[in-house]
Each structure stands twice: as structure tokens, then as C-alpha cells.
Amino acid sequence: MVIPRSTRIGPESRPVDFPDDLLTGNVTKASGIVRLPNHIFWSGDPLDFDLSNLQDRVRVYELVLRGQW
């Protein structure tokens, strides 16, 4: 399934592809607490992301995949 993130020009407009069963219980999800290195998450104080929390997990994937360094 490919879902466009935005109709704007730029990184937000790139389509994102993910498996159809990603949100089902059939796939083992990442877990644990992660603190991203400064070259990936450099704005503000360091934050801990809880990968068992869907919003945190999505944000970590977005930061890493968008190459915020």
C-alpha cells in the first residue's frame, strides 16, 4: 500500500510504502526505550522515545528515514 503524505512539494510529498499487515497483531513490533543520537534528533533537549508507543515509534521511524542529519 502506498500512501502520499502530502500534496506539497518536498520530502512530505514523497509516498510511503509499508506492508499491508503492519498494523495487525501478526507482525512483531519494535519495543524498548530509544534516545536518538544528536546527528539525527538535534533540536531541543534529548528525548527518550518509547517504541511500544505507536506515536513514538512512528516519530522515530520518520526521523531516521528522513535522514535528519
C-alpha positions in Angstrom: 0.0 0.0 0.0 1.4 3.4 -0.9 0.0 6.5 0.8 1.1 10.0 -0.2 1.9 12.1 2.9 1.1 15.4 1.5 0.3 17.2 -1.8 3.0 19.8 -1.1 6.4 19.7 -2.8 9.3 18.4 -0.8 10.0 15.5 1.5 6.4 15.5 2.8 5.1 14.7 -0.7 7.1 11.5 -1.1 4.9 8.4 -1.0 5.5 6.0 1.9 5.2 2.3 1.3 4.5 -0.2 4.1 3.3 -3.8 4.3 -0.5 -4.3 4.5 -0.2 -6.2 7.7 1.9 -3.6 9.5 -0.9 -2.6 11.9 -2.2 -6.1 12.6 -1.1 -8.3 15.5 0.7 -10.6 13.1 3.9 -8.6 13.0 6.3 -8.3 15.9 6.7 -4.6 16.7 9.8 -2.8 17.9 9.9 -2.2 21.7 12.1 -0.5 24.2 13.3 3.0 25.0 15.4 4.8 22.4 17.4 8.0 22.6 18.4 9.1 19.1 21.9 10.5 18.6 22.3 14.2 18.2 23.0 14.0 14.5 19.5 12.6 14.0 17.5 14.4 16.6 19.3 17.7 17.2 16.6 20.2 18.0 15.9 20.7 21.7 16.8 18.6 24.7 17.4 14.9 24.2 14.2 12.9 24.3 13.5 9.2 25.1 11.2 7.5 22.7 9.2 4.5 23.9 8.9 2.2 20.9 6.0 0.3 22.4 4.0 3.6 21.9 2.8 3.9 18.3 3.2 7.7 18.2 6.8 7.5 19.5 7.6 4.6 17.1 6.3 6.5 14.1 8.2 9.6 15.0 11.5 7.6 15.4 11.0 5.9 12.1 10.2 9.2 10.4 13.3 10.9 11.9 15.6 8.1 11.0 14.2 7.5 7.5 14.1 11.2 6.6 17.8 11.5 7.4 17.7 14.4 9.8 21.4 14.6 9.9 
